[in-house]
Amino acid sequence: MTKKWGMDFDSREAEEFLARIRHKAETPMGKALIRAVSPVVAEAKHLSPKDVPVLVRTITAGVDEEGPRHTVFVGTPLNYGLFQELGFRHWRGGQWIKNPYLVPAIHAKKAEVQANVKAEVEKWLRS
């Protein structure tokens, strides 16, 4: 367990979550979609706050595959990540702090991801 500035982070919970979503991306389409959104993952890691390194390490992409429907998501299992993205009131100074990194990453890489998805689906259909 990592403790920094009065906050506890249980990295075991994050590792279990990451193992579950990696397992779900075992089909060819799941793997293709993970590759397609990799620019968003990289950008989110670049934009995320660096004061708690476990946040950067746990930003990842996952795929939920239910029959023919695939849902791709990028994020972190850490509550800290949600507070950074949406904002929080600092416990000591009372100021509002907001460090968005996921939404800006999605907006910055949207066109690239759309092109990647198209290319990956076309590659998958040819095989």
HELIX and SHEET records of a PDB file:
HELIX    1   1 SER A   11  LYS A   24  1                                  14    
HELIX    2   2 PRO A   28  ALA A   36  1                                   9    
HELIX    3   3 SER A   38  LEU A   47  1                                  10    
HELIX    4   4 PRO A   53  THR A   58  1                                   6    
HELIX    5   5 ASN A   79  LEU A   86  1                                   8    
HELIX    6   6 LEU A  102  ARG A  126  1                                  25    
SHEET    1   A 2 THR A   2  LYS A   4  0                                        
SHEET    2   A 2 MET A   7  PHE A   9 -1                                        
SHEET    1   B 2 THR A  60  GLU A  66  0                                        
SHEET    2   B 2 ARG A  69  GLY A  75 -1                                        
SHEET    1   C 2 PHE A  88  ARG A  89  0                                        
SHEET    2   C 2 TRP A  96  ILE A  97 -1                                        
END                                                                             
